[in-house]
Amino acid sequence: MSTILNIINTKMRRDLAWCRRLRRVAERSINGSTTLRKRLKDTAETLIIGGGCVGVSLAYHLAKLGQKDVVLLEKSELTAGSTWHAAGLTTYYHPGINLKKIHYYSIKLYEQLEAETGQAVGFHQPGSIRIASTVSRVDEMKYQMTRTHWHSTPQFLISPEEVQELCPLLNMDKVLAGLHTPGDGHIDPYSLTMALAAGARMHGAHIYNPAPVTGLFPTPDGKWDVHTPHGTIRANRVVNAAGFWAREVGQMIGLEHPTIPVHHQYVVTATVAEVKALKKELPVIRDLEGSYYLRQERDGLLFGPYEKQEKMVLQDSWVTDGVPPGFGKELFESDLDRIMDHVEMAMEMVPVLKHADIINIVSGPITYTPDLLPMVGPHQGVQNYWTAIGFGYGIIHAGGVGKFLSDWILSGEPPYDLIECDPNRYSKWTTVPFMCAKARESYGFNNLVGYPKEERFAGRPTSRVSGVYELLKEKGSMGFHAGWEQPHYFYKPGDDVRYRPSFKRTNWFGPVGRECQLVMEKVGVIDLSPFGKFMVKGKDSHKLLDRLFANTLPKVGLTNISHMLTPRGHVYAELTITQLAPGEFMLITGSGSELHDLRWIERERTDGGYDVDISNVTDGIGVLGVAGPNSRRVLQKLTSEDMSDGAFRFLHCKSIELADIPLRATRISYTGELGWELYMDMPKMEAVYQAIMEAGQEEGIDNFGTYAMASLRLEKGFRGWGAEMNCDTNPLEAGLDYFIKLNKPADFVGKQALLEIKSQGLTRNLAYLTMDTDDVDPEGNETIWHNGKVVGNTTSGAYSYTTRKSLAFGYLPTHLATIGQNVEVELLGRKYPATVVQEPLVQTEPTRTRLQKKSRGGA
């Protein structure tokens, strides 16, 4: 305790060099001069609001790539907000897949930025080590290694001895392993931003400050009039990069962006003799169980904790009342007591801290979204309005996001898949209470073990619940999908119903197998209400959809699977299309891509001038899937409609009455078994569900969830959007040739690019793999090896309960994607034998029926 008291008593002492760093970027008051030093431009191709590192990076990249009339408006000074006081950490590591590319590009940019611009950036690259002090954490590191081997990121799982060699100041009593990332480090945020600004100006961008935006007004031709105290700029597009002012900018045009400032503190010590004596800089340490980072700051140390959610502080008054006028380069009052648990853990792991004097505690606002990921890209429902907001880690994201958005703006499509950062993943269901609850959870869980199939429960449920949620919520494990609650699997007496995430097979493994057997042998019901649902009608509806989709459009009463491609021939989305009446179509997409897809469709309607009405009916329509060999018999009890195979054929859609309730029924099932999807008004859903369950008692009816559906679809060889196909893949390499009609008359988006891809030939193909595993199964994004070399990656995987094998899809070089080829798939640090096999392992019900008819006919 005496050590802690010493820390508290000395926390106001100031190291002059450190103070110079802080004061250098805070000398001028945010309420200083409001006079511009140059005349404001009248027009802009792209106008960026916000002069933090992200906004300035975007200006730099757009200008460097050749765009003219790039304008950035900063309300006070560059770096005001969260940039100037950031700890400046840079890392290649990210637990996700796509953001690894953002991190990688940022570091490579920062390495050469000083040489390009002549501006010092203060970039240190001593590497980093993530400390594992539990068995689960070691498993997590093994899990992350297999998700990294097929990327360019340098990353190594190292022993305790290697950890100590790299960081001799650690107490090794609890260290089991480390995840070492050479090239990681930290950068001075102020210097970085100024270097990017210098580069932006060098390439022709215009940066104005102080130039606060006072109003945003759309023009009839899709442009924006941007009002400032110095005049109005007419911009072809606007990018909101306003940091913790982003909500206020969004509110100017009626949007409520779900961003909230969080108090984040870090502590800086005076010179530590043991640190000063080191011959080289310490790697950045991330003690994950202690939930803090630690790095060298000159001859002392800097460490920043992430408090538990019950102790962390949200600046929620800024959400309701706005950011106080004049706030920009100020800090919050520090609170050492709030982080004392982490201080003690840091002193245990790094004993030299016990005798170090604290000279500064920095407590400033950083911006969080509900899931901690930024919001990057064009916004649905508002023409030519883009966002680059919600960055909890803006320094490492700035370079890569600037390049990503610039490429997208200039080419008309994202350079690679980054849907997890799509601003359209949020909508009206994202209320302020939900946002606050999730931000607390995300901050407090920042360094918890990240498991596959992870669920987080704060703020749930939202307003997005289906008509059967109340009936099902206590019967199974619910998953969160775009605000919806959807059953993953269901419980039976004797099951372990606890939430028990794991890197291996866990308590859901048995129940999911039970549900797969149910669908294969009897009949199951699944809630599919989270599907995105759009109605498209009007005199140009056929022309619009023929332009958007690579498949031919279905005739009235029929359904098909269709894909929207990007201009360079990659898969932007997969939807099912049903023509309900002449010129009236129903489009169905996955829950996670609802507004992602709607924005793309609306943009094409606007750009092409199509006379079409598009309505989003997602929340008003409930969907039940009924699947299994007994499904027809159950439904026939409830309707006078002939449900026989001859009368109600595969991929046909009809308006019927079921239990006297009108609905639409489509004969389709993502399980690949005999099945129907039933679409009804949400208030009628409970009655339909109860009627089906009662009618199916003799047939052994029961519920099943999305985990079983995922296993069954993989057995049938069904591709999944976001896994086997996305903006990183073309449909030919994904094996989607059947759905791509290159000979149809319409010049659909991506057609010319796809013809070029076909003429050049493919370099890789999607392969179907069976694996010999034990208590672990693939799930996607694992590394595939051949002869000791990385040759590809899995895209999705699961255990097949029907064949009792682990299955996976994966991309391989064309010469290896041949039937019988042996490869290895890495799971949790071990390479498991895998074989490329003919797909599917289990025939779909329509195929089985057709073969049976053919066999009988031949007999």
N, C-alpha and C positions, 0 to 999 in steps of 0.2 A: 504493500500500500504506500510505503514511503516513496517508492519510485514513481507511482502514479501521481502522488501529491507533488513530487518534484516536477513532473511533466506539466501538471496544471499550473503550478506557480510560475513556470518559466515560459508558458505558451505565448506570452505577449512580447517576449524578446524577439528582436528582429535582426536577421542577418542582412547587412546593407546590400550585398550583391543580389540577394533574392528580392529585396524590396525594389531595387532598380528594375528587375525584370517585370514585376507587377506594375510599377508606376510608369514604366516606359509605354505601356499600352493603355494607361488610364489617366494620363496627364491632363488631357483636354476634357473638359466637362461635356457631358452629353447635351447640356443646355447651352453650349457655346454658340459660336457664330452660325447663322442660318443662311449665310450668303454663299452662293455658288461662285466658284472661280472661273467658270466657263458657261457659255450659253447652252441651255437645255436643247437637245435635239427635238424636232417635231415628230419624227417617226422612228420606229424600231421594227426590225424583223422579229427579234426575240427580246422581250423586256424582263429582266430578272429583278425580283423584289427581295432584297436582303444581301448584305455584304459580309456574311460570315464565310468560313472556309468553303462551304458547299456552294453557295451562290457564286463566289468568285471563281471557284474551279469550273463551274459551268460556263461562265463568261470566257474564261481562258480557253476552254476546249472548243466552244463554238467558233470563237474568233480564229483559233489556230487551224481549225478544219476549213476555214474559208468563208464562213457566214459573215455577211456584211450587216452593218447596223445592229450590232449587239449592244444593248444598253443595260447597265446595272444601276439600280437606285438603292442607296443605303440611307436610312433615316437619320443616322448620326455619324458614326465612324466605322470603317472596316474593322471587323472582329468584335464589335459590340454585341452583347448577348451572351452566348455560351462559349464562343470560340476563344476569347482572350484569356479566360481563366482555366481552360482545359488542361488536364495533365499531359495530353499529347501522346498517348500510347499508340503504337503502331504494331500490328500483328498480321501475319499471314493466316493465322488460325481463325476459322469460324465453324461452328458445329453443323451449319447447313451446307448445301452443295453450291448453290449459285453465288452466294455472297463471297465465297472463296475467290471468285474471279474479281470481284470488286476490291477486296483486300490486296490481292496480288498486284493488280494494276496500280493501285495507290502507292505501294511501296516502290515499285519500279519507277514510277513517275518522280517520287520524292528523291530517289537516288540521283537523278540527273537534272533536277529542277534548278539547282544553283548554277550549274554549268551553262544552262540554257538562258537564264535570266540575269545572271550576275548578282543575284540576291542570295545572301546566306540564309539557310533554312534551319540550321542547328539540328541536323539529323544525326542521331546516335543509333547504331545497330549492333548492340551487344548480344542480341538474341534474347530468347525468353524460355522459361521453364514453367510448365504447369505442374504443380505438385500433387501427387496421388498419395494419400495416407489412409485409404480404405480399399478393400477388395473391389467394391462396386466402382470406385473411381478408376482403378486399374482396368477393369472391364470397359469402362467408358473410353479410356484412352485407346484400348485395342480396337474398339468399335470405330473410333474416329480415324485411326490409322488406315483401316480398310476403305474408308470414305475419302481418304486423302491420296493414297498411292496412285490413283489414276488422274490426279491433278498435278500441276507444276509445282505446287507448294512443297518446300523442303520441310520435312517434319520427321522426328525420330522418337521412338519410345526408348528411354534410357534407364539404366539401373541406378540404385541409390549411390553407388560408388561414383558413377559418372555425374550424377547431380552434384555431389559434394565437390568433385573436381572443378566443376564449372562455377559453383557458388559456395566457397569455403566458409561463409558466415552462417550457414544454416545449421540448426539443430537437427540431426538426422534421425532422432529416436523414432519418429512416426513416418518417415518417408519410405514408401514402398516402391515408387517409380516416379519418373518424370516424363513429360512430353516436351521435347526440346525442339524449338523452332528457330534455327539460325536466321539472321536477317531481321528479326523482330527488333523493336526498340522504342524510341520516343523521338518526337520532333517538337520544336518550338512552334506553337500554333500561330502566334503573331507573325513570326518570320515566314512561315509557310504561306499564310494568307497574302502577305505583302509580295512574296515572290510570284504567286499566282496572279496577283493584280498587275504586277509589272509585266508578266508574260501576256496577260489579256490586253493591256494597253499597247504592248509591242506589236500585237497582231491586229490592232484596230478597234478593239472594244472600247466603249465609252462608259466610264464609271463616274457617277455623280454622288456627292455627299457634301453636306447634309441635304437629303432630298426625300423626305417622308412621303409615302403614298397616302393621299387623303380620300381617294375614291377610285373605284373601278366600274366602268360602264361599257357593256357590250354594244357593239354597233350592228346594224342589220346585216352587214356582210361578214359577220363572224370575227371582226377585229375588236380591239379594246381601246377605249379612251382612258388613259391613266392620268389621274389628276394629282398634281403636286403643288406646293406653294409657289413654285417657280414657273408653272405652266402645265400644259397638257401634252402628252405624247400619244400618238396613234400607233398601237403595236399590233402586229399580226398574231402574236401569241404572248401570253404572260406566264411566267414561272414563279410560283410562290416558293421562295427559299428563305422565309422570314423568321426561321427559328421559333423562339417562344412567342413571337408576335403572329405566328401563322394563323392561329384561330381568328384573330382580329381581321387579318387580310381576307380570309375565307368568308367571314361574316359580311363583308362589303358586298358579296354577291349571293348571299343567302345560304352559304355552306357552313356547317359546324364540324370543322376538322377535329378528330379525336386526339388532340395532343395536349399534354399537361406538363408543366414544369415540376421537376423533382429537385429537392435539395440534395446535392452531392458534396461531400466533404473529402478533402485529402489533407494530410499532415506533412509538414516539411521539417526536418531536423537540422540542427547546426552540424558542423563538421564532426564526423565520427572517426576517431583515430584509426580504427581497423579498416574503415573504408578508404581513408586517405592513403593507407599503406599498401593497398592493392596495386598490382602491376597493370591490370586492365579493368575496364568497367564491368560491373556486375551485370549479369543478364537480368531482365525483368522477371520478377517472381510473381506467380499467381498461386497463392495458397487457397485452394478451392474450398477446403473445409473451414478455413478461417474467414472466407469470403472477403478477401482483400487482394490488392495488387501492391507490389513494392518495387521501386527502382532506385537507382542511384541518381542523386541530384547534386552535381559537383562532388564535394567530398562528404556529403551527408546522404540522407535517404529521404525518399518521398513514398508515402503509402496511403492508399485510399480504400476504405471499406464500403461494402454494400450491406446496410443494416437489414435486419429482419423487418417484415412488413409492418409489425406492430410498433416499430420504433422509427421507421423512416418517415420523412415529412414531405407531403405534397404542398405545392403552392396553389391550392385549389381556389383561393380567392381571385387569382388571375383568370381563371376559367369563367367565373361569374361576373367579375368587375373589370376585367381587362388588366393589362400590364400597367403599373403606375407610370404616368407621364414622366419622362426624364430618366427612367431606369434603363441602363444599358451597360455601363461598365462599373456597376456597383456589385457588392457581395452581400450575402445574408450574414446575420450574426452566427458565429460558429458555436457549436455545441459539442464539446468534447465528451460530455457524459453520455451522449447518445451513441457514441461509437466506442465506448470504453471496453466493451466485450471484445471487440476486434483488435483494439490496441493491445490488450493482454495476450490474445492469441498470436499477434504479430511478434510480441516480445518473447514469447515462448519459442516460436519458429526461428526468429532472428535475434538471439540473445543480446547482441550489441545495442539493440534499441533500449534496453533497460536503463542504460546510462546515457542515452542521448537526450539532448535538450531540444524541445520543440520550439522552433522559431516562428512558425506560421501555421495557421489552420485556414485553409481556403474553403469557403462554403458558398457555392454558386448554383444557379439554376441550369439544369440540363433537361432536354425535352424528351418525354416518353410518349409512345403510343401504347394502346392496350397490350400488344404482344411484343413490344420492345423493338420491332422492326420499323424502318422508315417508310414513308409513303412517297413513292417515286414513279412519276409518269403522268400521262394525261388523265383528266378527271371526267368521269361519265356524267352526262347531262349538262355540261357547260362546254361550249365550243372553244377550243384553243386556250384552255386553261390547264396548266400543268402544275404539279407539286414536287418539291424536293424538301420535305419537312419531316419532323419527328425523329431526328437523329440523336439517339443516346450515345453514339460513338462517331461523332461527326468527323473527327480528324482522320481516322482510318478509312472512312467511307467517302470522304470528299473527292479525292482524286478519281476513284473508280466510278462514282456516281456521275461526276461531271462528264466523263468520257461516255458512259452508258447513255445518258440523256442526250448528249450532243449527237451521238450516232443515230439515236432514235428520231430526233427532230429532223435531222438532215436526210435520213433515208426513208422515213415513213414507217419504220417497223423496229421493234427492239432488237439489238444486236444479239442477244441471247435471252434465255428464259430467266425472268426475275419476278415471277408472279407473286411470290410471297411478300414482295414490297409494293404490289399494286395498290394505289390509293383506293381503288374501288372494292377492296376486300371489306371495307366498312360501309355502312349505310345508316338509315334512320334508326335502326335498332341499337346503334351504338350510342347510348345515352350517357349523360355526364356521370351518374352513379356507377354505371358499368365501367366507364373509362377510368374512373378513380380507383375502383376496386381492382381492376386488372393491372393498372400501373403500380399499385402497391404490391401486388402479387409478383409481377415481373421483376421489380427492383429487388424485392426480398428473396426471390428465388434465383437471383442472377447467377449464382455459382453452384446451385444444386446439380446433382447428377442428371444429365440429359438422356433419358431413356427413349427408345423407340416406342411409338404408340402412346406418347405421353399425353396426359390430360391434366388441365389445371381448372380449378372449380370456382374461383372467385367470380362474382358478378353474374352467375348463372342461376336460373335460366334468364334469357332476355325475353323480349316480347315475341320472339320467333319460336313458337311451339306449335306443333301440329295438333290436329283435332283429336289425336289419340295419345298425346303426351301424358295427360293425367292418368290414363288407364295403364300406361306402360312404365312410368318413371320409377316405380319401386320394384319392377320385375326384372330389370336388367341393368347393364352398365351403359350409361349414356355417353356419347361422344359429342363434341362441339364442332359444328360445321357451318361456317359463315353465319354465326348467330343462332343456328338451329340446334336443338337437342335431337339426336338420332341414335337409336339403340345400336351398340356394337355387338353385344351378345346378351343372352338371357340366362337367368339363374333357375336352378331346380333345387329342391330340398337336398341338403347334404353338400351343395357346392360351397366353395370358399368364395364369398361375395366381396371380399375386401379389394380395394384398389392396390394391386401389387405389380407395379411395372418392373420389367426385367429385360436384360439383354438376351435371355434364354427363354425357353418355353415356360409359361407361368400359368396362373390359375384359370385363364380363359381358354387354354388349349383344349381341354376336354369338352367344355360346353360348345365350342365352335365346331368340333368334330360331330357332336350330337346334332347340331343344326344342319350341317352339310348332309348328314345321313337322312334327316327329315325331308329335305328338299329333293334328294335323289330318290327316296323311296315312298314318300307320302305327299304332304303338301304343307308349305310354309307361307307365312304372311310377313311382309317387311314394310316399314314406313319409309317411303321415298319422297316425302313432302319437300325436303330441302332442294330438290332439283330446281334449277332456274327455269322459268317458263315464260315465253314471250308469244304474243299474238301479232302476226304481221298480215295486214290486208290493205287493199287499195289497188288502183288501176295499174300501178307499176310494181306490184309485189312480186310477180313472177320474174320480171326483169332484174329487180334488185337481188333476189335470192339466187338467180341463175348466175349473176355476176360474182356473188360472194362465195358460192359453194362449188366444189370441184365435182360433185356427183350430179347426176340428172335429178330433177325435182320429181317427187312422187306424184302420181295421179290422185285424184280425189278419192279419199277413203283409204289411202295407202300411207305407209311410213317407211322411211329409210334412214340410214346413217350417213351423214355428210360431214365434210370437213371444210373449214375456212382456212385458206393458205395466206401466207404473207407474200409480198411482191417477189421475194427471192425463193419462193417455193417451199417454205417451211410450214409446219402445221401450227396455225394459230389457235384453232379450237376444233372440237368434235361435238356435233349436236345430232339429235334425231329430229327429222322434219316430217310432219304430217300435214297433208292438204285436207282440211276439214270440209271445205266447200270451194268452188271455183274462185281462185285468187285469195283464199283465206287459209293461212298456215299457222300451225302451232309448232314452236321450236322449243326443244328441251335440251338443257345443258347441265353440267355438274354444279353442285352447290358452290364450290370454290371459284367458279369462273362466271358466275351470273352477270355481274356488272362489267367484268372484263370483256365478255362476249358482246353484251348489249352495246357498250361504247363503240366497239369495232363496227357493228351493224349500223348504228346511228351515224357514225362518221361517213360510211359509204353512202348512206341515203342522202346526207347533206352534200357531200362532194359531187355525187352524181346527179343531184337534183331530182331524185325519184319521188313521185307522188304516192307515198306509202304512210300508213299509220302503224306505229309500233307501240305496243303496250306491254308493260312488265306485269304479269299476273301471278308472280311467284308466291306472294304471301296469301293470296285469296284462294288458291287451289291446293287441296290435299291430294296426296298420291299414295296408293297402296299397291304393292307388288304381291301377286299371288302366284306361287310357283311350285311345281312338282307334278308327278304323274297323276295325282288325284285332283289337281286344281280344276280341271274342266268339270268334273263331276260335282264339285262343291258349288261352283258358280252356276251351273245349270239348274240347281235347286232353287235359285233365287231370281231367275229371269226367264221370260218366255222366248228370249232370243236364242236361236239355235247356235250353240257353242261348239258344235262338232267340227272336226278338222276340215271337212268339205265346205261347211258353211262359214266358218270363221277361220280364215287361213292366216298363216304366219305373216307378220308385218302388215296386217289389215287393222283398220280402226273403225269403230262403230259407236254411235250414240245409242245407249241401251238404258233400260231401267233395271236396277238391281235392288231387290227388297223394296220396290216401288220408289226408289230414289233415282232420278235421272243422272247419268254420268257418261263419260267417254271411256271406252275400253280399247286398248291396243294390245294385240297379241305379240308380246315381246317380253323377254326376261333376260336380265344381265347375268343370271346364273347359268344360262344356256339350256335350262330345262323348260318343259312345257309351262307357259306362264302368261300372265296378263298384267298390264299396268292399268290401274283404274284411276281416272281423274275426276274429282268431284269438288263441289264447293266445300271449303274448309269446314263450315258449320255442320255439314252433313257427314263428315268423315267418321265420327264416332259411331253413328248409327250403322253405316255401311260395314265398318270393322266388326261390330258386335254381331251383325247378321251373318257375316262370313264365318266368324269363329263358331257361332252356334250351328250353322249349317254343316260345318266340316268335322263335327265331333266323331262321326263314324269313320271318317277318312283319316283320323289321326292328326288333324290340323294343329299347328302350334306356330309360335313366333320364331323368326330368325333375324339376325342382324347383319351389319355391314362386314364384319370379319368373315363370316361364312360366305357372303356374296363374293368377297375378294378372292377367297380360296377357290370357289366354284368357277369364277370367270377365268382364273388362271389355268385351271384344268382344261377349259374349253379353248384356250389359246386366244382369248379376247384381249386386245390391246386396251390400255387405259390412257386417257389423256392426262398429261402431267407426268407420265412415267415413260411409256414406250414412245410417246409422241408429244412434242411441244415445239417451242420456237427454235430449239436446237437441232431438230430432226426434220428430214423431208419424208413424205409419205411413202416413197418408193423403198427406201432403206428400212422403213418401219413395217413393210409388208402390207401396205394398205392399197395395193394396186387395184383391187376389186372395186373400191369406192371412188377411184379417181378416173374420171371419164375425159381423157385427153382429146377424144374425138368429138366431144359434144360441141355444137356450133358456138355457144357463148364463150367469149374470151374472159374466163373467170380469173380472178386475182391469183397470180402466181403461175398461170398456165405456161407462159413463155419461159419462165425460169425453170419450170419442171421439165419442159421439153429439152432444154439445154442440159439439165442434170442427167436426164435419161440418155441423151446422145453421148455424153462424156463417160457414162458408166459409173457404177457405185464403188466406193472404196470400203464400205462396211455394210453389214446387214444385221438385222435383229435375229437373234438365235434363241431357240427354245431349249432350256437346259433342265436335266434331272441331276440331282445331287445326292451323294451319300453323306448324311450328316448324323449327329447324335441328338443333343438337346437344344440345338440352335438352328434357326431357319433363316434363309435370306429374306430381305424385305425390299431391297433395291439400293442402288448406289454403292454396292460393294465392288472391290477390284477383282478383275479376272486376270489370271496368270497363265502363261504357257511357256514352258522351257525356261523358267526363271525370270521371265520378262512380263511386264504389264502389257496386256493386249486389248483390254476393254473394261466395261463396267456393266453390272446388272442394272436393270431399270425397275423391276418389281419382283417380288418373290413371296412364297408362302408354302405351307405344308399342304400337300394334296391328301386328304383323308380317304379319297376313293382309291388312289393308287398306292398310298402309303409311302410317298416319296416327297422330298423337297423339290420344288419347282422354281424356276426363275426365267425371266426374259433378260437378255443381255445383248449389248452391241459388241460385235467382233469384226475384225478385218474379214473381208469377203472370203479369202482363202481358208479361214478357220471356221466360218459359219456353215459348215457342211455336216450332214448327218453322220454321226459316229465319231466326230472329232472329240478328243478328250482335252479338257482344260482343267483349271483349278479355280475355285472361288474362295476368296479370303473371308473368313468369319471369325471375329474375336481373336485375331492373331494367328489363326490356323488356316492352312490351305486345304480345302476339301475337294475331292475328285468330283468332276462334273462332266457330263456328256451331252453333246448336241443331239437332240432327238427330233423325230418328225412330230409336228404338232397337228392336232391336239392329242393329248393323252386320253381324253374322254370326249367322245363325239357329242355334239349338241343334239337336243331332242328333235329339231326339224330334220337334221341329217340322218339320225337313226330311223325316224319315221319313213323318210324317203328311201333309205336302203332296204328297209323291211318290205315296203310296197314293191320295190324292184325285185327283191328276192322272191316274193310271192308270185309276182307276174312271171318271172323266169321259170318258176316251178310248174 
